């Protein structure tokens, strides 16, 4: 550890009540002049995988990396004592970035939790590092209660919102262990200031209509709920209750998603926002949070696409406004950023469809415990204190039976015929289900330039996801691409919804450079394109290694490779059926594997089909099963 102060180890152990742990403690290394001692490395062969309780296996890689994390803390002869350097978490890794300090919770957990596999419980060097890191964290707070992230003078919502969570949880750990009473008082004062800033309804940096970054607000409310349980304040509690009402009103779209830059984002909604709502709910018991979760679960039911073999879920990712999570494995062993969502399962059983079943998670954890290889350490930046902070509530994952019941009730699985059209601020989300086909489209305006419009997915109950359009990409799109690699999907495309049977709709670019008519009927999608210049029809096919893919002229497409042919179409043979794509007369077409793979086993891979045309093309996709 770099520079700082040492504390009497014997006094620390007494204060922590850690009798019987001393024999397991690694001996701290001598401190440099004016510096902190290094945290001793783990003994050879540690940790023993079998020693971890199943629900605490997530702590193992953090245990392996703890010494390095603590030893990167700057000390008293540095210009920024207590700065958690080394680049372990968040960027920029700069002393003014309060988010870098969020691993104080990680340090506090290992310091205060006695486990047979945790030799750092009650460790003097760890306490000294945590004390220094907390000192730096608290020193970054502005007079108005906020913290900075990207520049020293910034008043950052995410830095402040997440500080409320990590500092309130750290305070509880220290209080329960009877450690650092002065720091605990300082933390309480800092949390009070942060709540005053966050809960002020006139603070435009937090509260907008709609809320710009709902996940960041939710994190702050979760931390506030715990802080007010630890240090009650009736006035702030009333403001927190009002804030939950505003979050429910302005943080969630009538379509069901949570706002991220005025749109949906699968990653932030499912992996950050929903866990923060679960955290807030467990601390506050606020009923608005259950209602929000039920609405979002309904939204997931249209936008997560179940693979028929049970391997996972594809995401309707093209509309996502910020990130590009394309798929989720059906069972997600530790570390799983969606794990805390299971807190809602007793109240919202339908959510269990999209979470790991208890039995499957137990099997994955048993396999981890039986693995003989050493526990790998963390890769810098690929860490998260949230993984550990969300472990304290126990687990409420669905049983396999309950999960399967929830899957059976997912709308496009339970029904073979519906049209669902949802709107939000000029955005159209369309879902058309007919026997043998489920088609998605995102039309109208778009929330950010990361999102992509047009047809977004095609799913079949036996074949699974056959086509998936990406976001933040101008190649992996079901799109009309104009010369210069300009897809119609990379921009707004207002829609017209005619209905009828077959269900018909139209969309096009604002300039009229491309107009697309679509008709959907049983097992068939027809797409008619008219462009003002020559163009290329692109179709991002999701292929499996066992698929047989052949152009109509007999040219075979190797999985993971490429092929070209002059043909009238292409056939994807999967299982007992086939997907037949036709484009009229013979055209020179090509298909090539993209670098995009799916699920943990990489068993699916995107292959992009390209069919050039002179400005007009009629394409049909028939799912013959």
Secondary structure, 3 states (H helix, E strand, C coil): CCCCCCCCHHHHHHHHCCCCCHHHCCCCCCCCCCCCCCCCCCCCCCCCHHHCCHHHHHHHHHHHHHHHHHHCECCCCCCCCCCECCCCCCCCCCCCCHHHHHHHHHHHHHHHCCCCCCCCCCCHHHHHHHHHHHHHHHHCCCCCCCECCCCCCCCEHHHHHHHHHHHHHHHHHHHHHCCCHHHHHHHHHHHHHHHHHHCCCCCCCCCCCCCCEHHHHHHHHHHHHHHHHHCCCHHHHHHHHHHHHHHHHHCECCCCCECECCECCHHHHHHHHHHHHHHHHHHHCCHHHHHHHHHHHHHHHHHEEECCCCCEEEECCCCCCCCCCCEEECCCCCCCCCHHHHHHCCCCHHHHHHCCCHHHHHHHHHHHHHCCCCCCCCCCCCCCHHHHHCCCCCCCCCCHHHHHHHHHCCHHHHCCCEEEEEEECCEEEEEEEECCEEEEEEEECCCCCCCCCEEEEEEECCCEEEEECCCCCCCCCCEEEECCCEECCCCCECEEEEECCCEEEEEECCCCCEEEEEEEECCEEEEEEEECCCEEEEEEEEEECCCEEEECCCCEECCCCEEEEEEEEEEEEECCEEEEEEEEEEEEEEEEEEEEEECCCCCEEEEEEEEEECCEEEEEEEEEC
